[in-house]
């Protein structure tokens, strides 16, 4: 079961990178608006679409190295579950920013 969750995490990681790079190449604008609960943040397109992806990728790789080092860890499923949730959250954030900036959501 551990192998399948690693494949899912890798799949979500690749999907997130594809979404970010596609948005950068096709819909590039100098400024991207990030909608929050009660504010709007103006930032560059790279940091809006790939900033969180880079941070989560580095964190996921660090966690995977720790899990590989401690192979007999009893609670590996907690780390994998949190990683999968974090990647789904990252992808939904990217889609929300893309939809908002393409004027689909307002």
C-alpha positions in Angstrom: 0.0 0.0 0.0 2.9 2.3 0.7 4.0 2.1 -3.0 0.6 3.2 -4.3 0.5 6.3 -2.1 3.9 7.2 -3.3 2.7 7.0 -6.9 -0.3 9.2 -6.1 2.0 11.8 -4.5 4.3 11.7 -7.5 1.3 12.0 -9.8 -0.1 15.0 -8.0 3.4 16.6 -8.0 3.7 16.2 -11.7 0.1 17.4 -12.3 0.8 20.5 -10.2 4.0 21.3 -12.2 2.2 20.8 -15.5 -0.7 23.2 -14.5 1.8 25.9 -13.3 4.1 25.7 -16.4 1.1 25.5 -18.8 -0.4 28.7 -17.2 3.0 30.4 -17.4 3.5 29.5 -21.1 -0.1 30.1 -22.4 -1.7 32.8 -20.2 1.4 34.7 -19.0 0.7 38.2 -17.6 3.2 40.4 -15.7 0.9 40.6 -12.6 -1.3 37.9 -11.2 -4.0 38.4 -8.6 -4.3 35.9 -5.7 -7.8 36.0 -4.2 -7.9 35.5 -0.4 -10.8 35.6 2.0 -11.0 39.4 2.3 -8.0 40.6 0.4 -6.3 40.4 -3.0 -2.6 40.0 -3.4 -0.8 41.1 -6.5 2.3 39.1 -7.4 4.3 37.8 -10.3 2.9 35.0 -12.3 5.7 32.6 -11.4 5.3 33.1 -7.7 1.6 32.8 -7.9 1.5 29.6 -9.9 4.7 27.8 -9.0 5.8 29.3 -5.7 3.7 27.0 -3.6 4.5 24.1 -5.9 8.2 24.6 -5.3 7.8 24.8 -1.6 5.6 21.7 -1.4 7.9 19.8 -3.7 10.9 20.4 -1.5 8.9 19.5 1.6 7.7 16.3 0.0 11.1 15.2 -1.1 12.5 15.8 2.4 9.6 13.8 3.9 10.2 11.0 1.4 13.9 10.8 2.3 13.0 10.6 6.0 10.5 7.8 5.3 13.1 5.9 3.2 15.7 6.3 6.0 13.3 5.0 8.7 11.7 2.1 6.7 10.2 0.5 9.7 8.3 3.6 10.8 4.9 2.6 12.2 3.1 5.8 11.2 4.1 6.3 7.6 0.5 6.6 6.5 0.1 9.8 8.5 2.9 11.4 6.5 1.6 10.1 3.2 -2.0 11.2 4.0 -0.8 14.6 4.9 1.3 14.8 1.7 -1.6 13.8 -0.5 -3.9 16.3 1.2 -1.2 19.0 0.8 -0.8 18.3 -2.9 -4.6 18.3 -3.5 -4.7 21.7 -1.7 -1.9 23.0 -3.9 -3.6 22.0 -7.1 -6.9 23.5 -6.0 -5.1 26.7 -5.1 -3.5 26.8 -8.6 -6.9 26.2 -10.3 -8.5 28.9 -8.2 -5.9 31.5 -9.1 -6.0 30.5 -12.7 -9.8 30.7 -12.9 -9.9 34.1 -11.1 -7.3 35.6 -13.4 -9.0 34.3 -16.5 -12.2 36.0 -15.2 -14.1 32.8 -14.9 -14.9 33.2 -11.2 -16.0 36.9 -11.0 
